[in-house]
Amino acid sequence: MYRIRFHGRGGQGMKTASRILGTAFFHAGFEVQDAPRYGAERRGAPIFAYVRADRAPIFERGVILRPDLVLVADDTIVPVPGAGVLAGLDAGSVLVIASDTPEDVWRQRLKVPARIVVIPLPEGDDAAERRYVGVRLAAAAARLTGALGLADVSAAVAEELARLGPGAVADNLSHAEAAWQWAAPHEALVSERPAMPAEGYERPQWIDLHAEDTARAAPVIRGVATSVEVRTGLWRVFRPVISHDHCVKCGLCMAYCPDGAITPNAQGFPEVDLEHCKGCMICVAQCPVHTIAAVSEADAREKETQRSPAGQGEKG
């Protein structure tokens, strides 16, 4: 089985690179897994994607802990511990870095047992060219395995990027072919390795979190050890306005509010703490009877001024 990881920053195409390589393996008759690993709002933050490929059914699941091949799109994340670029590398692994720094410098810096190969960046390294680093790494990875042909890679690029139009497909095919030619001296450098035996299984580094009582664990801004003095309502652009005429007191708005800024009043209807409501509008999206409206803060404040005695005096 081939176990391959792509590392880069959000927006550099690592998810797309893994899909291109996975599709190329699939066209060549392999069983394939490919998946990205990232959270919300990750543009610019370290992410990774991984590919498994085997002629037999794949029973392994989860992230790849012992990679055969690691490809890095942005060399600035290599020393970042949280990026996990070097995790699991051993003497049988190959590390490919898109960089202007020579291989011998990287070997001296990293001191890892893996074989290190540097793939040069496009000439000039301008922002437009860096868009193609993902497809270049995918094509290089295909040739390093020795199991795929350029036709497999080209078909995968055309299939995965068809939605971008023929011009984008042609540009990416050009970069894929360039990376394929560059990787010729390293063809079949990466070898398949057998499945890891269950006897050597290492348990993940889990952190056991014990349940707390509701009073402590509930997300209530006025609870113990919270930032009640920070008036997060000042961040708001829109505010939720609840109409009690149609409210069924289901409590979903209170349950989904990330800060517990919605609480029941004496009659059980939800009331919004405007000092701490940040205006995320999750309550608006979750209300099953659509009785919560998103009102711009400017309009709401104007109406408040008109209703106040001072405001009425000014208008009179």
C-alpha positions in Angstrom: 0.0 0.0 0.0 1.1 3.6 -0.7 0.6 6.0 2.1 1.0 9.6 1.0 0.5 13.0 2.8 0.3 16.5 1.3 1.1 19.4 3.6 0.5 23.1 2.9 -1.5 26.1 3.9 -5.2 26.6 3.4 -5.8 27.9 -0.1 -2.7 26.2 -1.7 -4.7 23.3 -3.2 -3.7 20.4 -1.0 -7.2 19.0 -1.0 -7.3 19.2 -4.8 -3.8 17.7 -5.0 -4.9 14.7 -3.0 -8.0 14.3 -5.1 -6.0 14.4 -8.4 -3.5 11.8 -7.1 -6.3 9.6 -5.7 -8.2 9.8 -9.0 -5.0 9.0 -11.0 -4.5 5.9 -8.8 -8.2 5.0 -9.3 -7.8 5.2 -13.1 -4.9 2.8 -12.8 -7.0 0.2 -11.0 -6.1 0.9 -7.4 -8.4 0.9 -4.4 -8.1 4.5 -3.1 -8.8 6.7 -0.1 -8.2 10.5 -0.3 -9.3 13.0 2.3 -8.3 16.4 3.6 -7.8 17.3 7.3 -8.6 20.9 8.3 -11.0 23.0 10.3 -13.1 26.1 9.7 -11.5 29.3 8.4 -8.2 27.7 7.5 -7.0 29.9 4.7 -3.3 30.5 5.3 -3.1 28.0 8.3 -1.3 24.7 8.0 -3.5 21.8 6.7 -2.9 18.4 5.2 -4.5 15.8 3.0 -3.7 12.2 2.6 -4.0 9.4 0.0 -3.9 5.6 0.5 -3.7 3.4 -2.6 -3.6 -0.4 -2.8 -4.4 -3.2 -5.2 -6.3 -4.9 -2.4 -9.2 -3.5 -0.3 -8.1 -0.9 2.2 -9.0 -1.5 5.8 -6.9 1.2 7.4 -8.7 4.4 8.4 -7.9 7.8 9.8 -4.8 10.0 9.3 -1.6 8.4 8.1 0.9 8.1 10.9 3.6 6.2 9.0 3.8 7.8 5.6 5.8 6.5 2.6 5.8 9.9 0.9 5.2 13.4 2.3 4.9 16.4 0.0 5.2 19.9 1.3 3.8 22.9 -0.7 5.1 25.6 1.6 8.5 25.2 3.2 7.7 27.7 6.0 5.5 25.2 7.7 8.2 22.5 7.9 9.5 23.7 11.3 5.9 24.3 12.7 5.2 21.6 15.3 1.5 21.9 14.9 1.7 21.2 11.1 3.0 17.7 11.8 5.1 17.6 8.5 7.8 15.4 10.0 5.5 13.1 12.0 6.1 9.4 11.4 9.0 9.8 8.9 11.5 6.9 9.0 14.3 5.5 6.8 11.7 4.2 4.3 10.0 7.5 3.8 10.6 10.2 1.2 10.1 13.9 2.0 9.5 16.2 -1.0 9.6 19.9 -0.3 8.7 22.7 -2.8 11.5 25.1 -2.0 14.4 27.3 -3.3 16.6 25.9 -0.5 19.0 23.1 -1.6 18.5 19.6 -0.4 21.8 19.4 1.5 20.7 22.4 3.6 17.4 20.7 4.4 19.1 17.5 5.4 21.4 19.5 7.7 18.5 21.4 9.2 16.0 18.5 9.7 18.2 15.6 10.6 15.5 13.1 9.7 16.1 9.5 8.5 13.9 10.0 5.5 15.2 10.7 2.0 14.8 14.4 1.2 14.0 15.7 -2.3 13.5 19.4 -3.3 11.2 20.2 -6.1 12.0 23.7 -7.5 9.4 26.4 -7.5 8.2 27.8 -10.9 10.6 30.5 -12.2 9.9 33.9 -10.6 7.7 32.3 -7.8 5.1 34.9 -8.3 1.6 34.7 -6.7 0.0 33.4 -9.9 2.4 30.6 -10.4 2.1 29.3 -6.8 -1.5 28.4 -7.6 -0.1 25.4 -9.4 2.1 24.0 -6.6 -0.6 21.4 -5.7 -0.9 19.9 -9.2 2.9 19.9 -9.6 3.2 17.9 -6.3 0.5 15.5 -7.3 2.2 14.8 -10.7 5.6 14.4 -9.0 4.1 12.0 -6.4 2.6 9.9 -9.2 6.0 9.5 -10.8 7.8 8.9 -7.6 5.6 5.9 -6.9 6.5 4.3 -10.3 2.9 2.9 -10.4 1.3 5.5 -12.6 1.7 7.0 -16.1 1.4 10.5 -17.3 -1.9 9.5 -19.0 -3.3 8.6 -15.6 -2.3 12.0 -14.1 -3.6 13.9 -17.2 -7.0 12.2 -17.0 -7.2 12.9 -13.3 -6.4 16.6 -13.8 -9.0 16.9 -16.5 -11.6 15.2 -14.4 -11.0 17.0 -11.1 -10.6 20.5 -12.6 -13.2 20.3 -15.4 -15.5 22.7 -13.5 -12.9 25.4 -13.9 -13.1 25.4 -17.7 -10.8 24.3 -20.5 -8.3 27.2 -20.0 -7.6 26.3 -16.4 -7.4 22.6 -17.3 -4.8 23.3 -20.0 -2.7 25.4 -17.6 -2.7 22.8 -14.9 -1.9 20.0 -17.4 1.1 22.0 -18.5 2.4 22.3 -14.9 1.6 18.6 -14.3 3.7 17.6 -17.3 6.6 19.9 -16.2 6.6 18.3 -12.7 6.4 14.8 -14.3 9.5 15.5 -16.4 11.3 16.9 -13.4 10.6 13.8 -11.3 12.0 11.4 -14.0 15.3 10.9 -12.1 13.3 9.9 -9.0 10.9 7.5 -10.6 9.9 4.6 -8.3 11.8 6.1 -5.4 8.8 5.5 -3.2 8.0 1.9 -2.4 4.8 0.2 -1.3 5.0 -1.1 2.2 2.8 -3.8 3.8 0.0 -3.1 6.3 1.1 -2.4 9.8 0.5 -5.4 12.1 -1.9 -5.0 14.9 0.7 -6.0 17.4 2.6 -2.8 16.9 -0.4 -0.6 17.2 0.3 2.6 19.0 -2.6 4.2 20.9 -3.4 7.8 19.9 -2.4 10.5 22.4 -5.9 10.9 23.7 -6.7 13.5 26.3 -9.4 12.3 28.7 -11.9 15.0 29.5 -14.3 14.3 32.3 -17.8 15.7 32.3 -18.5 18.7 34.4 -21.8 19.6 36.0 -24.1 21.7 33.8 -23.8 24.9 35.8 -20.1 24.9 35.1 -20.0 23.5 31.6 -22.9 25.3 30.0 -21.9 28.2 27.7 -23.4 31.0 29.8 -21.7 34.4 29.6 -22.7 35.2 33.2 -21.4 31.9 34.6 -18.3 31.4 36.8 -14.9 32.3 35.2 -16.4 33.9 32.1 -15.7 37.3 30.6 -18.9 38.9 31.7 -17.2 42.3 31.9 -16.3 42.2 28.2 -19.3 43.7 26.4 -19.0 41.5 23.2 -22.3 43.1 22.0 -20.2 45.9 20.7 -19.0 43.6 17.9 -22.5 43.2 16.6 -23.6 44.4 13.1 -27.0 42.6 13.2 -29.0 41.6 16.3 -31.6 38.9 16.7 -35.1 40.1 17.5 -37.5 37.5 18.8 -41.3 37.7 18.3 -43.0 36.0 21.2 -46.3 35.9 19.3 -45.1 32.8 17.3 -42.5 31.5 19.7 -43.2 27.9 20.8 -40.6 27.9 23.7 -38.7 25.0 22.1 -35.4 26.3 23.5 -33.3 25.7 20.4 -32.1 29.3 20.2 -30.9 29.0 23.8 -29.3 25.6 23.2 -27.4 26.7 20.0 -26.3 30.1 21.3 -22.5 29.7 21.6 -22.2 32.1 24.5 -25.5 31.4 26.3 -26.6 35.0 25.6 -30.2 33.8 25.3 -32.0 32.8 28.4 -35.7 32.2 29.4 -37.7 34.9 31.1 -40.3 34.3 33.8 -42.8 33.2 31.2 -40.3 30.8 29.6 -39.8 32.9 26.4 -36.3 33.5 25.2 -34.7 36.9 25.9 -31.5 38.1 24.3 -28.7 39.6 26.4 -27.7 42.4 24.0 -24.6 43.3 26.0 -23.1 39.9 25.2 -24.8 38.9 21.9 -22.2 39.0 19.2 -24.7 38.8 16.4 -23.6 35.4 14.9 -27.3 34.8 14.0 -27.1 31.1 14.7 -30.3 31.4 16.6 -32.0 32.8 13.5 -30.9 29.8 11.5 -32.0 27.3 14.1 -35.4 28.6 15.0 -37.9 26.1 13.6 -40.8 28.5 13.4 -38.8 31.4 12.0 -39.8 33.8 14.8 -36.4 35.3 15.1 -35.4 38.1 12.7 -32.0 39.5 11.9 -32.3 43.3 12.2 -29.4 45.7 11.4 -27.9 47.3 14.5 -28.4 50.8 13.0 -32.1 50.2 12.4 -32.6 48.7 15.8 -30.9 51.7 17.6 -32.9 54.2 15.5 -36.2 52.5 16.6 -35.1 52.5 20.2 -34.3 56.2 20.0 -37.8 56.9 18.5 -39.5 54.9 21.3 -37.7 56.6 24.1 -39.2 59.8 25.8 -36.2 61.8 24.7 -36.5 60.6 21.2 -40.2 61.4 21.0 -39.5 64.9 22.3 -36.9 65.5 19.7 -39.3 64.3 16.9 -42.1 66.5 18.3 
